[in-house]
């Protein structure tokens, strides 16, 4: 449908690697924008206003000091105004995005002009999701839900995205991909919640647990509520020998705390009205997640762009990558067995592998 817009003969009249340079430069510029998204999206800030500025002194960066790759190297990774260090992540994201766009052109440019652009758009979303998930353990809906819609629209405009010639076939592949991505991962999430959704922590005798407005304080660690409560149904449970509130006490009672309610024995209270609570017990049950709903929506977006086969590949390959990384970190003493590990980056890496050769990898594997 879009082939008439970019006639391959017109593109071929320009030296092939001229477009290679264009794709790399354009990708670096997009990477600069992705840095804005990575920083602002988790904070729910506008990605348009205010213009780019130093996160330390708020110095508004002029255009000539906002040139991708070049400016960071020229300034030595420091703010021109206050001298504060600027994370190397800004440089790496610009470089990675530039290389990714270039790779899309080198891999798919001979097939059509639009195919490398669409894949570049898709991979830019993966890059943004990866860096946000690593730092904040979330993938914003703008990337997941927006990516699902964008994938379906691109499937309509460019059937070759799914190796199809008919729009109807391409849309069917995209729809199956969305259903498979969301359905399979949601099923795994629910099963994981059922089997592994609770963690019992055994405490020393007569241990005192302190509940404040922002965290639960165990004898050996402090856990923010945001790391415990992923959904409204999650609950902390324990059987306390004594419970002390600001204005009352209880003895030998079960306690159940959720984001909305605090139940002590047969009495139900509002947690927001109890800024401080202390309980003495021998063990406590904490909720935990196998993966989040963001991963469900993220896989749906991948399915929208790549289809159901890519979903299956990404699920299996990301599991292997995540397991290898997780075990390695545990062996090296960098993480505990119960530590949270963002899964989105491994899904993204597996999806990128599919784009650049996953089908051939599968064919080789089964050929073995």
N, C-alpha and C positions, 0 to 999 in steps of 0.2 A: 504493500500500500504506500509505503514511503520511498520506494525505490526510485520513483519518478522525481522526487525532490532532490536526491543526490545521485545523479547519473554516474556510474562507475567510470565511464570513459572520461568524464570531466575531471574526476579525482585522479585518474591515472595520468592525466596530462601534466600533473605536478609531480616532481620527484618524490618517490615513496617516503624517503626518510626526512623530507621536509615536514611531512605530517607526523613523523615520529617525534621531531622536536616540538611541534605544536602540541601534541598530546602530552608530552612531559611537562612543558611550561604550563599548559592549561591545568594539568593535574596538580601541579605545585600551588597554583592560585586557588584551586578548589580546596586543597589541603589547608591553606591559610584560613579559609572559611570554616572548614571542619574543626579547626582548633577553637574557633569561637563557639561552635555548637557543643564541643566536648566540655568546655568550661562553663557555659551558661545554661545549657539544657537541664542538668541535674539541679541547678539552683532556681529553676523556673524563671529565668530572666529572658528578656527579649534578645534574639540573635541579630536584630537589626539596629537597635538603638540601646545605649549610646554607641558611637563608633569605637573602633579598636583603641584600647587604652592600657596603660601599665596597671596590673592588678595591685601594685604596691602604692604608688603615688598618684594613680588615676590620670597620669599625663596622657593627653590625647595624642595618639601617634599619627604624624603626618604621612601622606602617601609615600613620600620618598624614603621613609624609614619603615615602610611596611611591605617591602619587596620580599616575596617568599624566598627562603633559603639564604639569599644574599645578605639581607639585613642582619639575621641572627649571627652569621659568621663575621660580618663586618664589625658588629658591636661586641663581639665576644660573648654573646649570650647574656648581655646586661642591658638594663634600661638606659637610654641615652640621657634621661633627665635626672634620675635618682641613683643610678648605678646598681640597683637591686638585681639579683640574678633572675633571668628568665629561663624557665625549665627547658631542658633539651628536648622535652616532648614536643614542643612547637616545631622545632627543626625536623624531628624524626617523622612527625605526621605529614609535614609538607613533602619530605623526601619520599616517604612510603606511598603517598597518594600520587606523586609524579611518576614513580616507577610503576605503580599499578596501572595508571592510565596508559603509559607507554606500552606495557605488556599487553593490555587489551588491544591496542592498535596493531602490534606486531603479530598477535595471535589471530585476530578476527578481521583486521583491516582489509585483507584480500577478499573477504566474503561480501562485505557491504560496508557502507560508511556509518550506518546507524547502529549496527550490532556492537561494535566496540564502545560506542557512546553509551548505550543502554547498560552493557556490562560494567562500564566504568561508574555509572550512576549507582548501580547495585553494590559494587564493591566499596564505593565511598560510604554508603550506609553501613556496611560491615565494619569498616575502619572506625567510624564514629561510635558504633555500638560497642566495639571491643574496648576502646579506651575508657568509655564511660563505665562499662560494667566492671572493668578491672579496679577502678577507683571508688565507685559508689555502689556496686552490686545491684545496679538497676539498668534496664534498657528502656528509655522513654517511649511513650506511645507514638510520638511524632515519627520515630524510626520504625517501630514494629507495625502499628496500624497504618501509618502513612505509607510504609514500604509495601504492605499488602495491597493497598489500593493502587499504588504506582506500578507494582508488578502486573496486576490485572490489566491496567490501562496499556502498559507496554506490550503485553501479550496480544491485545487487540490491534495495536498499531504495527507490531512487528512479529508476525507469525514465525519467522525464522528463529526467534528467540527460543522456541521449543522444537526447532528443526521441522516445522510444519509449513505448508504453503497456504492452507485455508485458515481464515480467521476463526471459524467455528471450532476447528480442531485445536488451534492454539489456546483459545479461551477454555476449552474443556481440559486441556493439560494444566492450565493455570488453576482452574477451579479444583481439580483433583489434588494438585499440589498444596493448595490452601487447606483443603479438608484433611489431607494426610498429615501435613505439618502440625496443624492445631490439634487434630484428633489423637494422633499417636502420642505426642508429647503430653497432652493433657491426661491421657490414660496412664502414662508412666508417672506423672505427677501425683495423681490420685492413688495409684498403687503404692508408690513410695511413701506417701503420707500415711497410708494405712499400715504399712509394714515397718517403716523407720521414722515415723513422725513424732516420736517421743524419745527423750533421753533422760534416763534416771541418773541423778548425781548423788552418790553416797557421801555423806558429810561426817566429820568427826563427831564424837559423842557430845551432846549438849551444844551443838553448833548454833550460833545465832545468825539468822538471815535478816538483813535490813532492806526494806523496800522504800525507796525515795520516789520523788516525782519523776525522775528520769531513768532510773536503773535499779536493778536488784543486786545487792552486795552479798556475795557468798564469802566464806572464810578465805578463799584463795584468789578470788577474782571479782571484778565488777563487770556486769553485763548490761549494756543499754537496752531499754525496752525495744528500740527499733531493730535490734539484732535478734529479738525473740519473737515479737509479734509481726508476722507477715500478713495475717488476715484476721478478721474480727473473731473468728471461731477459735483461734489459738488460745491456749490456757496454760498457766503455771499452776500445778497442783502439789499439795503437800499435806501431811497430817502433823499438826503442831502440838507440842506439849503445852506451850503457852503462846499466846498472841497478845501483843501490846499495841494499842492505838494511842492517839494523843489523849483521848478522853475515856477509854475503857479497856478492859482486859478480858481474855477468854482463856479457857483451859481445855486441853484434850479435844481439839476440834479439827475437822477437815477445812482446808482453805483452797479456794479456787479463784484465781485472778485472770481476767481477760481484759482486753482494751476497754471494755464498756462496763464490766461489773466486777465487784469483789464480793464473794460469798464466803462467810465465816460461819461454820456450822449451818444453822437454818436461817441466818440473817443475811440479807442482800444489801450491799452498800454501793455507793458511787465512788469509783477509784479516785476521781478528781477531787473528792471531798476529804481524802485521806492522804495528806502529804507525807506521812511517815508511819511505817508499820514495822514492827520487829517480831520475829517468830523463832521459836526454838524447836528444832526437829532433827531427825537423823538422815533424811533424804528428801530430795525435791525432784519433781518431774518437769522438765522444760520441753516446750515444743521445738521442732526443728523442721527444716525444709529439705527435700531432695533437690528440687529446683523450683523456680518461681514462675508465676504466670507470664512474666516478661519473656521467658524462654519459649513458652507456648506461642505467643504472638510473633516472636522473632522467627520461629520455624515456619509459621504460616506465611510470613513475608518471603522467606527463602523459597517456599513452595510456589508462591505466586510468580516468582521470576523464573525458577528453574524446573518446576514440575515435581511429581511425586517420587521419581527415581532419585533425584538429588536429595530429597528429604530423607529417604532411607539411607543413602550413602552418608549424608551429613550426620545423621543420628549415630550410625555405627562407627564412623571414623572419629567423630568428636569424642565418643565414649573411650576409644582407645587412647586418644591424645590426652584427654583429661585424666584418665587413670594413670598414665605414664608420668604426667607432670605431678599429679597429687602424691603418688607413691615416692617419687624422687624428692619432693619437698619434705616429706615426712622423714625419709631416710637421712636427709641432710640436716634435719632438726629445725627446718624453717617453719613447719606447721605441725599442729596436732591432728590426730585422727578426726576429731570432731570439728575442726576449723571449717569455716565456710570457704568455698572455692567457686569463683564465678564461672559459670558454664558457657555463657554467651560467647566469649572469645574463642572457645574450642569449636563451637558450632560454626562461627564465622570462618575460622581457618579451614574447616572441613568443606564448607560451601565454596570457598575460594579455590581449594584444590579441585573440586568438581568442575568449576568453570574452566580451569586451565588444563584439565586432563583427567578428570575423575572417570569419565566413561572409558577411556583407554586403560586406565588403571584397573577398573572392574573387569574389562575384557581380558586383560593380561592375567589377572588373578584366577578367573575361572578357566582360562586356558591352561594354567598350571595343573 
